């Protein structure tokens, strides 16, 4: 299994909630083969490849 990809480290970011949501939308558009989610353990916006591709 492939490791999750960290797109935004929340602890190191100064994004507002609105900015973070826009970044998530951008990441989703640019990475349609990834599930994008908030990883609470890693304190990050992360992605994981969808099973079976896009």
C-alpha positions as CSV (number, residue, x, y, z in Angstrom):
1,X,0.0,0.0,0.0
2,X,1.3,3.4,-1.0
3,X,1.8,6.0,1.8
4,X,-0.5,9.0,2.0
5,X,0.7,12.2,0.3
6,X,0.8,15.3,2.5
7,X,-0.4,18.4,0.5
8,X,-0.6,21.0,3.3
9,X,0.9,20.7,6.8
10,X,-1.7,22.5,8.9
11,X,0.8,23.2,11.8
12,X,3.1,25.0,9.4
13,X,0.3,26.9,7.5
14,X,-1.2,30.2,8.2
15,X,-4.2,29.6,5.9
16,X,-7.6,30.7,7.0
17,X,-10.4,28.2,6.8
18,X,-11.7,29.7,3.6
19,X,-8.3,29.6,2.1
20,X,-7.8,26.0,3.1
21,X,-11.1,25.0,1.6
22,X,-10.1,26.7,-1.7
23,X,-6.7,24.9,-1.6
24,X,-8.5,21.6,-1.1
25,X,-10.7,22.3,-4.2
26,X,-7.5,23.1,-6.2
27,X,-5.8,20.0,-5.0
28,X,-8.8,17.9,-5.9
29,X,-8.9,19.4,-9.4
30,X,-5.2,18.9,-10.0
31,X,-5.3,15.3,-8.5
32,X,-8.5,13.6,-9.6
33,X,-7.1,10.2,-8.9
34,X,-6.7,11.0,-5.2
35,X,-9.1,11.1,-2.3
36,X,-8.3,14.3,-0.4
37,X,-9.0,14.4,3.4
38,X,-8.0,16.0,6.7
39,X,-5.6,13.7,8.5
40,X,-6.1,14.5,12.2
41,X,-3.1,12.4,13.3
42,X,-0.7,14.1,10.9
43,X,-2.4,17.5,11.2
44,X,-2.4,17.8,7.5
45,X,-4.5,17.9,4.3
46,X,-3.6,14.6,2.8
47,X,-4.4,12.5,-0.2
48,X,-4.6,8.8,-1.0
49,X,-4.8,7.2,-4.4
50,X,-8.3,6.0,-5.2
51,X,-8.5,2.2,-5.6
52,X,-8.7,1.3,-9.3
53,X,-7.5,4.7,-10.5
54,X,-9.6,7.8,-11.2
